[in-house]
């Protein structure tokens, strides 16, 4: 057992899952809820690990490990993405699954929480190898996935194509087309308009609400965005369109800076062609490590978890942190940021636009009638602004930060349903 150091009144969490559990405990401590009931809703309902043998292009076999965790099905089917990354392990997937439960509850959509992943490095695999790996994964979880049980979606390094393979594998085994088994699909096979951009667009809706609350003018604000994938690039684009000057961006390969603001529309075009931000002519190179400490008003960590920790939180200069990624700020960092009056929009609220439009996609697949992009965006915006207002109100009433308030709202919503449904048997 590693040593558990003590920081003031609580134990320093040791892993991503412990971070998530710690956040839960902090909020649960503010609520008057039966201890046994809290234990029930805190831990994952079911965690499954599978071996995934894959024939590689050179004829050899490689063994991968896949995960699916259903954290909660109290409020509805487990919902959440599938991640392909070398760091994927049970601990991370369990944390991400728990955050999905609280995220779906914060925006009040009728889902529980789940997450899946495969420990692999997709940058070193061909499209054919990725397809075989994905189909083997989907086949292994045929009994787990389903429109009414567990609905995957994209996450880090997975996309519309990955979802199409999962939908097809599931459909072939079912001998009928089941579009609603996954969300984040291509439009022509039951995807929703607006889903591709939803997470990044939603991040900026919450930033806009935060700016309003803090009486800051978007046009006089600057931003730095860490990560230029589906979430980071679209968040940067929407910040740019809101009039915010995006002065710093980076992806895994390198960073860019321009004190006059980067033309994000041009950068997105550049990245489509070059697959990375480095080399973009409209900005100077930036050391990735410096991005988090940029002198900006808004910082959007939109890459991976555990980026802002007790080691570097004091160096953050931004007034607002908008968590595009899941879990980018550790609990120890939260304490430091709070002391420094940084306004943190927590992941379970900030990046909930993605799963909200996933919910719309699932609804549209089930009724077989598809909405316009305006309808999707308008409904997503309403849900996110209402969630933001609700969380902010609880935060102000209880004099707590937004993360604590969001967890309090979410836990209460899950508890209410447990009490109504009762315990089976
Ligand atoms: N992976 C995304 C998230 O972390 C989306 C999940 C979904 O749409 O189900 O929220």
Boltz pocket constraint, residues with backbone or C-beta under 6 A from the ligand:
constraints:
  - pocket:
      binder: B
      contacts: [[A, 79], [A, 80], [A, 81], [A, 82], [A, 151], [A, 152], [A, 153], [A, 154], [A, 155], [A, 156], [A, 183], [A, 326], [A, 351], [A, 352], [A, 354], [A, 355], [A, 356], [A, 358]]
      max_distance: 6.0
